[in-house]
Amino acid sequence: MATSTVEDYLKQIYQAQLTSPGSLVPTGQVASALEVAPGTATAMVKTLAEAGLVEYEPYSGVCLTSAGEKLASHVLRRHRLVELFLVEVMGMDWSEVHSEAELLEHAVSERLLRRIDTMLGGPQVDPHGDPIPTAGGEVATADYANLVTCPVEATLMLVQVTDQTSDFLRLMESYGLLPGVPVEVVARDEQADTVEVRPLGGNRVSLGFRAASKIRVAPPTDS
């Protein structure tokens, strides 16, 4: 049985690998994400390597082994299903479920998780639009554009918000920028680093490029 600390490290490395496939994850990046000292992260990575869960190259980085990837995908599956359960069933706001899921992901049993999955209808994404790994450990990937790179004056579907800090999510909700909402980039100013976006039925909102890059969009699907 993996400890919660081991699961946290594996999940963080896994998420970094999903963002940059085929690349080693720097231990400094892992330390920063988990808010631990670099030396602490390096020591844990070495322990994980001894357990056969990661491959570690000093001064280069770390990647998961097949065993580590399998465990990490299950942790991420638990986390995202719990987030969706807290929103859809418990009525919690999407801006407050991440920290709760961080705790519950280590405690929920596989039996309970299967019940949650069935109750929610086998969902594919969590409240933020992140893909939920399948029970077999597969994760859907898509090369989504964001509000900085997408076409201007085209109707698109907001599919994912990658920044899940509470303040950012509350701000996007106040703007009506939620997964599943059709949006249109009205204008983009490269010099001012601003994007003017309008959600369906809402008002125009001005976002800086940094915030806009965290909002992913896709062409609307035919109903």
C-alpha positions as CSV (number, residue, x, y, z in Angstrom):
1,M,0.0,0.0,0.0
2,A,1.6,3.3,-1.1
3,T,1.7,6.1,1.4
4,S,0.0,9.4,0.6
5,T,3.4,11.0,0.2
6,V,4.4,8.5,-2.4
7,E,1.1,8.9,-4.2
8,D,1.5,12.7,-4.2
9,Y,5.0,12.5,-5.8
10,L,3.9,9.9,-8.4
11,K,0.8,12.0,-9.3
12,Q,2.9,15.2,-9.7
13,I,5.4,13.5,-11.9
14,Y,2.6,11.9,-14.0
15,Q,0.9,15.2,-14.5
16,A,4.1,16.8,-15.6
17,Q,4.7,13.9,-18.1
18,L,1.2,14.4,-19.5
19,T,2.1,18.1,-20.2
20,S,5.5,17.3,-21.7
21,P,5.5,13.7,-23.1
22,G,8.8,12.0,-23.5
23,S,10.7,14.5,-21.3
24,L,12.3,14.0,-18.0
25,V,10.7,15.9,-15.2
26,P,13.3,18.1,-13.2
27,T,13.3,17.3,-9.5
28,G,13.3,21.0,-8.8
29,Q,9.9,21.2,-10.6
30,V,8.6,18.4,-8.5
31,A,9.8,20.1,-5.3
32,S,8.2,23.4,-6.3
33,A,4.9,21.8,-7.1
34,L,4.8,19.9,-3.8
35,E,6.2,22.9,-1.9
36,V,9.1,20.9,-0.4
37,A,12.9,21.6,-0.3
38,P,14.8,20.4,-3.4
39,G,16.9,18.1,-1.2
40,T,13.7,16.5,0.2
41,A,12.4,15.9,-3.3
42,T,15.6,14.4,-4.5
43,A,15.7,12.0,-1.5
44,M,12.1,10.9,-2.2
45,V,12.8,10.4,-5.9
46,K,15.7,8.1,-5.0
47,T,13.5,6.1,-2.7
48,L,10.9,5.8,-5.5
49,A,13.6,4.6,-7.9
50,E,14.7,1.9,-5.4
51,A,11.1,0.8,-5.3
52,G,10.9,0.5,-9.1
53,L,8.4,3.3,-9.5
54,V,10.5,5.8,-11.2
55,E,13.8,6.1,-13.2
56,Y,16.0,8.8,-11.9
57,E,18.9,10.5,-13.8
58,P,20.9,12.8,-11.5
59,Y,21.1,16.4,-12.7
60,S,18.6,15.5,-15.5
61,G,15.3,14.5,-14.0
62,V,12.9,11.7,-13.4
63,C,10.2,9.7,-15.2
64,L,7.8,7.0,-14.1
65,T,8.2,3.3,-14.8
66,S,5.2,1.4,-16.0
67,A,4.4,0.4,-12.4
68,G,4.7,4.0,-11.3
69,E,2.6,5.2,-14.1
70,K,-0.2,2.7,-13.3
71,L,-0.3,3.7,-9.7
72,A,-0.2,7.4,-10.6
73,S,-3.0,7.2,-13.0
74,H,-5.2,5.5,-10.4
75,V,-4.4,8.3,-7.9
76,L,-5.3,10.9,-10.5
77,R,-8.5,9.1,-11.4
78,R,-9.5,9.1,-7.7
79,H,-8.7,12.8,-7.4
80,R,-10.7,13.9,-10.5
81,L,-13.7,11.6,-9.8
82,V,-13.9,12.9,-6.2
83,E,-13.8,16.5,-7.5
84,L,-16.7,15.8,-9.8
85,F,-18.6,14.0,-7.0
86,L,-18.1,16.9,-4.6
87,V,-19.5,19.4,-7.3
88,E,-22.3,17.3,-8.8
89,V,-23.6,15.5,-5.7
90,M,-22.4,17.5,-2.7
91,G,-23.1,20.8,-4.3
92,M,-19.6,22.3,-3.6
93,D,-18.2,25.1,-5.7
94,W,-15.6,24.1,-8.3
95,S,-13.2,26.5,-6.8
96,E,-13.0,24.7,-3.5
97,V,-12.9,21.0,-4.4
98,H,-9.3,20.6,-5.3
99,S,-8.0,20.8,-1.8
100,E,-10.7,18.5,-0.5
101,A,-9.9,16.0,-3.2
102,E,-6.2,16.1,-2.3
103,L,-7.2,14.6,1.0
104,L,-9.9,12.2,-0.1
105,E,-7.9,10.8,-3.0
106,H,-5.7,8.8,-0.5
107,A,-8.7,7.5,1.5
108,V,-11.4,6.5,-1.0
109,S,-11.5,2.7,-1.7
110,E,-11.7,1.3,-5.2
111,R,-15.1,-0.2,-4.4
112,L,-16.4,3.3,-3.5
113,L,-14.7,4.8,-6.5
114,R,-16.5,2.4,-8.8
115,R,-19.9,3.4,-7.2
116,I,-19.0,7.1,-7.7
117,D,-18.1,6.5,-11.3
118,T,-21.4,4.6,-11.9
119,M,-23.4,7.2,-10.1
120,L,-21.9,10.0,-12.2
121,G,-22.5,8.0,-15.5
122,G,-18.9,7.2,-16.3
123,P,-17.7,10.8,-16.8
124,Q,-14.8,11.7,-19.0
125,V,-13.8,15.0,-17.5
126,D,-13.7,16.6,-14.1
127,P,-15.3,20.0,-13.2
128,H,-12.4,21.9,-14.6
129,G,-12.4,20.0,-17.9
130,D,-9.4,17.8,-17.0
131,P,-9.6,14.3,-18.5
132,I,-10.4,11.5,-16.0
133,P,-8.2,8.4,-16.5
134,T,-10.0,5.2,-17.2
135,A,-10.0,2.3,-14.8
136,G,-7.4,0.8,-17.0
137,G,-5.1,3.8,-16.6
138,E,-5.6,5.5,-20.0
139,V,-5.9,9.2,-20.3
140,A,-7.4,11.1,-23.2
141,T,-5.2,13.7,-24.7
142,A,-6.1,16.6,-27.0
143,D,-4.1,19.4,-28.5
144,Y,-6.5,22.2,-27.5
145,A,-5.9,25.8,-28.5
146,N,-6.3,28.5,-25.8
147,L,-7.6,32.0,-25.9
148,V,-4.2,33.3,-27.0
149,T,-3.8,30.9,-29.9
150,C,-7.4,30.2,-31.1
151,P,-9.1,31.9,-34.1
152,V,-10.6,35.4,-33.6
153,E,-14.3,35.9,-34.3
154,A,-15.1,32.2,-34.2
155,T,-17.6,30.5,-31.9
156,L,-15.7,28.0,-29.8
157,M,-16.4,25.7,-26.8
158,L,-14.6,26.4,-23.6
159,V,-13.3,22.9,-22.6
160,Q,-10.7,23.3,-19.9
161,V,-9.4,25.7,-17.3
162,T,-5.8,24.7,-16.4
163,D,-5.3,27.0,-13.4
164,Q,-7.2,25.5,-10.5
165,T,-6.3,28.0,-7.8
166,S,-9.4,29.1,-6.0
167,D,-9.1,32.8,-6.8
168,F,-8.6,32.2,-10.5
169,L,-11.6,29.8,-10.7
170,R,-13.9,32.2,-8.8
171,L,-12.8,35.0,-11.2
172,M,-13.5,32.9,-14.3
173,E,-16.9,31.9,-12.9
174,S,-17.8,35.6,-12.3
175,Y,-17.0,36.2,-16.0
176,G,-19.1,33.2,-17.1
177,L,-16.1,31.4,-18.4
178,L,-16.9,27.8,-17.5
179,P,-16.3,24.5,-19.3
180,G,-19.1,23.8,-21.7
181,V,-19.9,27.5,-22.4
182,P,-19.6,28.7,-26.0
183,V,-17.2,31.6,-26.3
184,E,-15.9,34.0,-28.9
185,V,-12.6,35.9,-29.0
186,V,-13.8,39.3,-30.2
187,A,-10.3,40.9,-30.4
188,R,-6.7,40.2,-29.5
189,D,-4.0,42.9,-29.0
190,E,-0.5,41.5,-29.3
191,Q,1.1,44.8,-28.2
192,A,-1.1,45.2,-25.1
193,D,-1.1,41.4,-24.4
194,T,-4.9,41.4,-24.0
195,V,-7.7,39.3,-25.3
196,E,-11.3,40.4,-25.5
197,V,-13.6,37.4,-25.1
198,R,-17.4,37.1,-24.8
199,P,-19.1,34.0,-23.4
200,L,-22.5,33.1,-24.9
201,G,-25.1,35.4,-23.4
202,G,-22.6,37.4,-21.4
203,N,-20.6,40.5,-21.5
204,R,-17.2,41.1,-23.1
205,V,-14.3,40.4,-20.8
206,S,-10.7,41.6,-21.1
207,L,-8.0,39.1,-20.1
208,G,-4.2,39.4,-20.1
209,F,-2.4,36.8,-22.2
210,R,-1.2,34.9,-19.0
211,A,-4.8,34.4,-17.9
212,A,-6.1,33.8,-21.4
213,S,-3.5,31.0,-22.0
214,K,-5.0,29.0,-19.2
215,I,-8.4,28.8,-20.9
216,R,-8.5,26.1,-23.5
217,V,-11.1,25.9,-26.3
218,A,-12.1,23.6,-29.1
219,P,-14.5,23.8,-32.1
220,P,-18.1,23.1,-31.0
221,T,-19.2,19.5,-31.6
222,D,-22.3,18.8,-33.6
223,S,-25.3,17.9,-31.4
